[in-house]
């Protein structure tokens, strides 16, 4: 279905462009562009932004997608003419991937903390669900409705730039328009199983993640040299070594000499490998160009609720429970809610770091408020507790019993190539030293996650519960997941 663009999200355009110079009163008016097609993610801002020097005035178009069959209602504009030198004094955070699981919660949290926030997203994560026949356990509104609802509740505006960071022309115009003081980069394909479906998705993951991050680095270098990059990494970069995992660096003594070096990486999927490449590229540009960057090596995130997403049902975050995007604890809670045995892969001794989604947003805020020095590449291990898969299953079984749910556990063949019993002890003190107040996985918190699963259990597609992607069977031919 074709769409038109009408009022809602902010798209900033340099005022010296021909587009703005012909219409001096464009701010606050309704602007329509017809027939962009059904894929919103293909809409490129470069079609709207004309080149020219940035002046002190910024025109703002309010835009959202509506079916052409629906009448677009003109809404009064909340935007006004901005003065760029005033905006540069404020805390301006660009959140790449701000429509996603971690990004959306972070955008709301920072907006509530009085940061000026812009979301940059190509909305491709929503397309993945359509391609693979998946859906969030919780119903999620469009990004435009989410932003409108947030403004109606709080009075706070979140700018929206729809486009692909792999398109450098789009990204550079976005940087010049918004002028971020910090960039939070969530904008990557974030599923290990997705990257292992077939060759095309492995290549997409590598290209999207690595090239997108390189583009962000070049944009910072060219347009915002003082900008602090906060990049979401993953604890999966480290693998499962038989020694303690340090926070990013390790001091080695060898043949009578010593040096502090990046901690060895043992990635276990094409997704995790893309994150290792990111880390190397960021570290290099910090040395070569003086970029300041913080790499947040995040553990497995669980939960869906934050103080902000709880404000209204249109602010709900997504809750993945399938075998491709769902993380272990979220999947187990949904399985328990619908009476499906918990699916433990192999022996179940796989141990990882975990954290609540509320701690994700808190960690990002701490990183922004305490930026890295110019030329510094620092690494924080972002998790609060360690659990094995068997330990998680036992916790969910206990929580289910309190709610009258008889939870069973089964062992299924492990689709991954990984150690199923191993040593695991990862350091994670740096964020705590900055003031992190963790939400630990207490009985009450687990009850909350399980209650959400029970509330929406009628939305569960049980065909998506079992793992369907094998590390060893990945092939050249594009694969469609069986319905």
Buried (B, 14 or more C-beta within 10 A) or exposed (E): EEBBBBBBBBBBBBBBBEBBEEEEEBBBEBBEBEEBEEEBBBBBBBEBBBEBEBEEBBBBBBBBBBEEEEEBEEBEBBBEEBEBEEBEEEBBBBBBBBBBBBBBBBBBBBBBBEBBBBBBBBBBBBEBBEEBBBBBBBEBBBBBBBBBBBBEEBEBBBBBBBBBBBBBBBBBBBBBBBBBBBBBBBBBBBBBBBBBBBBEBBEBBBEBBBBBBBBBBBBBBEBBEBBBBBBBBBBBBBBBBEEEBBBBEBEEEEEEEEEEEBBEBEBBBBBBBBBBBBBEBBBEBBEEBBBBBBBBBBBBBBBBBBEBBEBBEBBBBBBBBBBBBBBBBBBBBBBBBBEBBBBBBBBBBBBBBBBBBBBBBBBBBBBBEBBBEEBBBBBBBBBBBBBBBBBBBBBBBEBBEEEEBEBEBEBBEBBBEBBBEBEBEBEBEBBEEBEBEBBEBEEEBBBBBBBBBBEBBEBBBEEBBEBBBBBEEBEEEEBEBEE
